Amino acid sequence: MAVRQRGVLTEAGIVWIMSVMARSVAVVVTDDIDGSPEAETVTFGLDGTTYEIDLAEANRTKFNAAFAPYIEAGRRISRTRGRSGAGRSSGPKVDNTAVRAWAKERGLQVSERGRISAEVLRQYEAGN
């Protein structure tokens, strides 16, 4: 809101006059898929990552129908589960050096540093 003040000298002294201007801002949320109006934000998660998307009623219905079988079969967890600050456990610990050596012996592509792919770890665990 913008406020303007100015003083006017009268016989009684200075009279302050204020002009007030108000601004109204309308935010229109549109569907991220097709641009239709009156969308609402939907929050969902997959593989440990949380996403948001704005969906109008028609696309929200499609979204809910697509996820319904997975939600019905899944388990609901709280947001704080497993968040001790130590990071997410990826299952039993394996010796990354041993996994890399094993993968190279079999001609599998594996980097010298960093994360080992889930496929290589799966093959390693199946073979050991």
N, C-alpha and C positions, 0 to 999 in steps of 0.2 A: 504494500500500500504506500503510495507516495503522499507526503504531506507538505503543503506549502504554507508558509506563514508570512504575513506582512503586517507591519504596524501602520496604523492610520492615526494621525494627530487630530483630535477633536477638542472641543472646549473642556471636556471632562478629563482630558489627558490622552495618552496613547491607548488605542484599542487594537488588540491583536485580532486579526482575521485569519482563520485557517481554511484552506481549501483542501479537501480530502478527495483523492482519486483512488478508486479501488480497481484492481485488476482481477479478473476471473480467468483462470486457466483450466481448460478442460483436457483431460488426458483420455484419448480413445485407444483402447487396447484392441488390436486386430489379430486375427488368426495367423500364426506363423506359417501355416501350410497354404491357405488359399486367400488370405487377406480379408476374410469376412469380419464384420464388426462384432462387438459385444463378446469378445473372447475373455477367458479367464485363465490365469496361470496354473499350470499343472506341474507338480514336482514329482520326479520319479528317479529311481536309481538303478544302475546296472553295473555289475563288476566293480563295486566299490566307488563309483563315481555318481554324483547327484546331478541331475539335469533339470532344467525348467523349460517349458514350452507354453506358449499362449494358444489356446484352442477355443473355438466357438463350439456351440452345442453339437453340431453335426460331427465335427472331427473328434470332439471329446467322446461321443458315443462310440465311434469307430475305435478310438484308442482304448477305451474301457473294454470293449468286446474282444479286441485282440489280446489284451493282457489277462483277461478274466481266468482262463484255464490255468495260467501260471501262478496267478495270485491265489487261487483256490487250492492248488497243490503245494504252494510254498509255505514257509514258516515266517511269521512276522518277528522281527527283532527290534530291540530298542536302538536308538542312535548311539548310545554310549557303550554298547557291547564291544568288548575287546579293544577299547581305546585307552590303554594305559600309558600312552606316550612312547612306547617302545616300537611302535609300528605294527604292521599286520603280519601275523605268522603265515608262512607259506607252506606249512606242514612240517614233516620231520626234516631235521637238518641233514644235509648231505655235504660231503667234501667236494667243493666246487672244482678244486684242482683235479681230483680223481674223475669227476664227471667230464671235464674238458679232455683229459687224457683218453678216457674211454671213447668219447665221441670222435676224437681225431683218429683213433685206431680204426674206427668203423667208417671213416670218410664222411662223417656228419659235419656240417658247417656250424662252428661255434666260435664266439669271439674270445679274445685273450682276456678281456676284462668285462666287467658289468654283469648284467643279468643273463642267465642261461634260459633259453626258450623252454616253455612248458612241454613242448613236444620232445625235446632232447631229454629233459628230466623224466618224462613218462617212459621213454624207451630205456633209459638207464635203470630206473626202478623196476621195470618189467624184466630186465635181463640180470638183475642182481638180487 
